[in-house]
């Protein structure tokens, strides 16, 4: 991965983000020695869409809907980390070389094995109330950071990501020992410094940790939702329920049990919903609101039995090298569409 890429993403003024494309740019020193110049292109495909998490009585449900913003978009996919935690990576997830058909990194496949042992304490993480030892959650977060930096360290061209837009995002949900259910969002921003004119050093910064579950005292126990890219985020499932969206009203009015589940979500009492009822409701609700021909996944973490699929990812989403080629004329921040 010792390459000299320049990062490009779609023109956000068009209201959509395509893949992050990296094509190698040879700095002056490398240009003087052609043997050191890389000669292949690298593309980082995005995991884009929405992630919906529900903590119910004795279980955590994670559902996803793809946002197919480009041909090689990956659907957000829950990845089991042990038996009682799931991670979903949004943003730059698969890094590959179309010219050599070489896969450089597949972060969702790496995620179950990413652990940093360099972390010594985690005073900001709820699953370690004493704040004296690093939690597994933070070791996973730091492990992904290290992997991202391995990929991005040789990025030497200027990159203009939208303000506050992370290079990648990690949603973690599940059960922590002696703590209970928890849901976290980790954002990984990127920073560049110009070392010499036109030559930039790049690093991925420490992630921010935001805890969504358990909610603060007095806050509702209800659905949580995350979208990438945020600029094109659709209304959340909870907002659609509040607005009595016709697609969901049809589901609710046709089944008393589904009406009861919707009522408990709206009242902020999701911890009273049985896992079987929540699964039936969310499975039907995702189908109702998903745009045509978009891919969905759903997983459940049962407090007693651990991880299981409700709707496994499609085969092409789970195997490397099966996504369509990136169109050669795809727009980017380096060469935006007019």
C-alpha positions in Angstrom: 0.0 0.0 0.0 3.0 2.3 -0.3 1.4 4.3 -3.1 1.0 7.9 -3.9 -2.7 8.4 -4.6 -4.9 11.5 -4.8 -8.3 11.2 -3.4 -11.4 12.2 -5.3 -15.1 12.1 -4.4 -18.2 13.3 -6.2 -19.2 16.9 -6.5 -21.4 17.4 -3.4 -23.1 20.3 -5.1 -24.9 17.7 -7.2 -26.4 16.3 -3.9 -25.0 12.8 -4.2 -21.7 11.1 -3.3 -20.3 8.5 -5.5 -17.2 6.4 -4.7 -14.0 7.8 -3.4 -11.5 7.3 -6.2 -7.7 7.4 -5.8 -5.4 7.7 -8.7 -1.7 7.7 -8.2 0.1 11.1 -8.4 3.9 11.0 -8.6 5.6 13.6 -6.5 8.7 15.4 -7.8 11.1 13.1 -6.0 9.5 10.0 -7.5 9.3 11.6 -10.9 13.1 11.8 -10.9 13.3 8.1 -10.4 10.7 6.4 -12.6 11.4 3.0 -10.9 9.8 4.4 -7.8 6.7 5.7 -9.5 3.5 3.7 -9.0 1.6 2.8 -12.1 -1.8 1.6 -11.0 -5.1 3.2 -9.9 -6.8 2.6 -6.6 -10.5 3.0 -5.9 -12.2 3.1 -2.5 -15.9 2.1 -2.8 -18.4 3.4 -0.4 -20.8 1.7 2.0 -23.8 4.1 1.7 -27.3 4.0 3.1 -29.1 4.0 6.4 -28.6 1.9 9.6 -31.6 1.5 11.9 -31.0 0.1 15.4 -33.6 -0.9 17.9 -32.9 -2.1 21.5 -35.9 -4.1 22.7 -36.6 -6.5 25.5 -33.6 -8.9 25.6 -32.3 -8.2 22.1 -30.7 -5.6 19.7 -31.9 -5.4 16.1 -29.8 -3.8 13.3 -31.4 -3.2 9.9 -29.8 -1.5 6.9 -31.0 -0.2 3.6 -28.6 0.6 0.7 -28.4 4.0 -0.9 -27.1 3.0 -4.4 -25.4 6.3 -5.2 -23.0 4.6 -7.7 -22.7 1.2 -9.5 -20.2 -0.1 -7.0 -21.9 1.1 -3.8 -21.9 -1.5 -1.0 -25.0 -1.9 1.2 -24.2 -1.2 4.8 -23.7 -4.7 6.3 -23.7 -5.7 10.0 -20.5 -7.6 10.9 -20.4 -9.8 13.9 -17.6 -8.9 16.4 -17.7 -11.7 18.8 -21.1 -13.1 19.6 -22.8 -10.1 21.2 -21.6 -7.1 19.2 -22.1 -5.9 15.7 -20.3 -3.2 13.7 -21.4 -1.5 10.5 -18.9 0.5 8.5 -20.2 3.5 6.5 -18.0 5.4 4.0 -14.8 4.2 2.4 -15.0 0.4 3.0 -13.4 -1.4 0.1 -10.1 -0.3 -1.4 -8.9 -2.0 -4.6 -7.0 -1.6 -7.9 -9.2 -2.0 -11.0 -6.1 -2.0 -13.3 -4.5 -5.0 -11.5 -7.7 -6.5 -10.1 -6.0 -6.4 -6.7 -7.9 -5.8 -3.5 -6.0 -3.6 -1.1 -8.3 -3.5 1.9 -11.8 -4.7 2.7 -12.5 -3.0 6.0 -15.8 -4.8 6.8 -14.0 -8.2 6.4 -11.1 -6.9 8.5 -13.3 -5.5 11.3 -13.8 -8.7 13.4 -10.0 -8.9 13.7 -9.1 -5.3 14.3 -7.9 -4.7 17.8 -5.5 -2.1 19.1 -3.4 -3.1 22.2 -1.9 0.4 22.4 -4.9 1.8 24.3 -4.5 2.0 28.0 -7.6 3.8 29.3 -11.0 4.8 28.1 -12.5 7.3 30.5 -15.1 8.5 28.0 -16.7 5.0 27.3 -19.8 4.1 29.2 -19.0 0.4 29.2 -16.0 1.0 31.5 -17.6 3.1 34.3 -14.3 3.3 36.3 -12.5 4.6 33.3 -9.3 2.7 34.2 -8.9 0.2 31.4 -9.4 0.2 27.7 -12.7 -1.5 26.7 -13.0 -3.9 23.8 -15.1 -1.2 22.1 -12.2 1.3 22.1 -9.8 -1.4 21.0 -12.0 -2.0 18.0 -12.3 1.7 17.3 -8.5 2.2 17.5 -7.9 -0.9 15.5 -10.0 0.5 12.6 -8.2 3.8 12.9 -4.8 2.1 12.5 -6.1 0.2 9.4 -7.5 3.3 7.9 -4.1 5.1 8.3 -2.3 2.1 6.7 -4.4 2.7 3.6 -4.4 6.6 3.7 -0.8 7.3 4.8 0.5 7.7 1.3 -2.2 10.0 0.1 -0.2 13.1 -1.1 -2.7 15.1 -3.2 -5.0 17.7 -1.7 -8.4 16.2 -0.8 -11.5 18.4 -0.3 -14.1 16.5 1.7 -17.2 18.4 2.7 -17.1 20.1 6.1 -17.5 17.7 9.0 -17.8 14.7 6.6 -15.8 11.7 7.9 -13.8 9.5 5.7 -15.5 6.5 7.4 -18.0 5.9 10.1 -18.5 3.0 12.4 -21.8 2.1 14.2 -21.3 -0.4 17.0 -24.2 -2.1 18.8 -24.6 -4.9 21.2 -24.0 -6.0 24.7 -21.1 -5.1 27.0 -20.2 -7.3 29.9 -21.7 -6.2 33.2 -23.1 -3.1 31.4 -26.0 -4.1 29.1 -26.9 -3.0 25.6 -25.0 -0.1 24.1 -25.0 1.7 20.7 -22.1 4.0 19.6 -21.2 6.1 16.6 -17.5 6.6 15.7 -16.6 9.1 13.1 -13.1 9.1 11.5 -12.1 12.5 10.1 -9.1 13.0 7.9 -6.5 15.8 8.1 -3.9 16.9 5.5 -0.9 19.2 5.9 1.0 20.6 2.9 4.7 19.5 3.4 5.9 21.1 0.2 3.9 22.9 -2.6 1.5 20.4 -4.0 2.6 17.6 -1.7 0.4 16.8 1.2 0.7 14.4 4.2 -2.5 12.7 5.2 -3.6 11.0 8.4 -6.9 9.8 9.8 -7.6 11.4 13.1 -8.7 9.8 16.4 -12.4 9.0 16.1 -15.1 10.8 18.0 -17.2 8.6 20.2 -20.9 9.4 20.6 -23.1 7.1 22.7 -26.7 6.7 21.6 -27.7 3.9 24.0 -28.5 3.8 26.8 -30.3 7.1 26.4 -29.9 9.9 29.0 -32.2 9.8 32.0 -35.7 10.9 30.9 -34.9 10.5 27.2 -37.1 8.1 25.1 -36.1 4.5 24.5 -36.8 4.3 20.7 -35.3 3.7 17.3 -31.9 5.1 16.4 -30.9 5.8 12.8 -27.6 6.7 11.0 -27.2 7.7 7.3 -24.2 8.1 5.0 -23.7 10.4 3.3 -25.6 12.7 5.7 -26.2 15.3 3.1 -28.7 13.1 1.4 -30.2 11.5 4.4 -33.9 10.5 4.0 -36.5 11.1 6.8 -35.9 8.6 9.6 -38.2 5.6 10.2 -39.2 7.2 13.5 -40.1 10.5 11.7 -42.1 8.6 9.1 -44.1 6.9 11.9 -44.8 10.3 13.5 -45.9 11.7 10.1 -48.2 8.7 9.5 -46.5 7.9 6.2 -49.0 6.0 4.1 -46.5 3.1 3.4 -46.3 2.5 7.2 -49.9 3.3 8.0 -50.9 0.4 5.7 -48.7 -1.9 7.7 -49.9 -0.7 11.1 -53.6 -0.6 10.3 -53.6 -4.1 8.9 -52.2 -5.8 12.1 -53.0 -5.0 15.7 -49.6 -6.4 16.9 -47.7 -4.1 14.4 -49.8 -1.2 15.6 -48.8 -1.9 19.2 -45.1 -2.1 18.3 -45.3 1.2 16.4 -47.0 2.8 19.4 -44.3 1.7 21.8 -41.6 3.0 19.5 -43.4 6.3 19.3 -43.9 6.5 23.1 -40.2 5.8 23.7 -40.8 2.4 25.3 -38.9 0.1 22.9 -37.6 -1.9 25.9 -41.1 -3.3 26.3 -41.2 -4.8 22.8 -40.6 -8.5 22.4 -37.8 -9.5 20.0 -40.1 -11.5 17.7 -42.6 -8.6 17.4 -39.8 -6.1 16.8 -38.3 -8.3 14.2 -41.6 -8.7 12.3 -42.3 -5.0 12.4 -38.8 -3.8 11.3 -38.6 -6.4 8.6 -41.9 -5.2 7.1 -41.1 -1.5 7.7 -37.8 -1.7 5.9 -39.4 -3.4 3.0 -42.1 -0.7 3.0 -39.7 2.3 2.9 -36.8 0.9 0.9 -36.6 2.3 -2.7 -37.1 -0.2 -5.5 -34.2 -2.6 -6.2 -32.2 -1.6 -3.1 -30.5 -4.2 -0.9 -31.4 -4.7 2.7 -29.9 -6.6 5.6 -31.0 -7.3 9.2 -29.3 -9.0 12.1 -30.4 -9.6 15.7 -28.2 -9.9 18.8 -30.1 -11.9 21.4 -28.9 -11.3 25.0 -28.8 -15.1 25.6 -28.1 -16.6 22.2 -25.9 -13.9 20.5 -25.7 -12.9 16.9 -28.0 -14.3 14.1 -29.1 -13.2 10.7 -32.7 -12.2 10.0 -31.9 -11.1 6.5 -28.4 -12.0 5.4 -26.5 -9.7 2.9 -26.7 -10.7 -0.8 -23.9 -12.8 -2.0 -22.4 -10.1 -4.2 -22.2 -7.7 -1.2 -20.3 -10.2 0.9 -17.6 -11.4 -1.6 -14.6 -9.3 -2.8 -14.3 -8.5 -6.5 -17.9 -9.0 -7.5 -18.9 -5.3 -7.7 -19.2 -3.6 -11.1 -16.4 -1.5 -12.4 -16.5 2.2 -11.5 -17.5 4.2 -14.6 -14.5 6.0 -16.1 -16.3 9.3 -16.4 -17.6 9.3 -12.7 -17.3 12.9 -11.4 -15.0 13.8 -8.5 -13.9 16.8 -6.5 -10.7 16.9 -8.6 -12.7 17.0 -11.8 -16.2 17.9 -10.8 -19.1 17.6 -13.1 -20.2 21.0 -14.4 
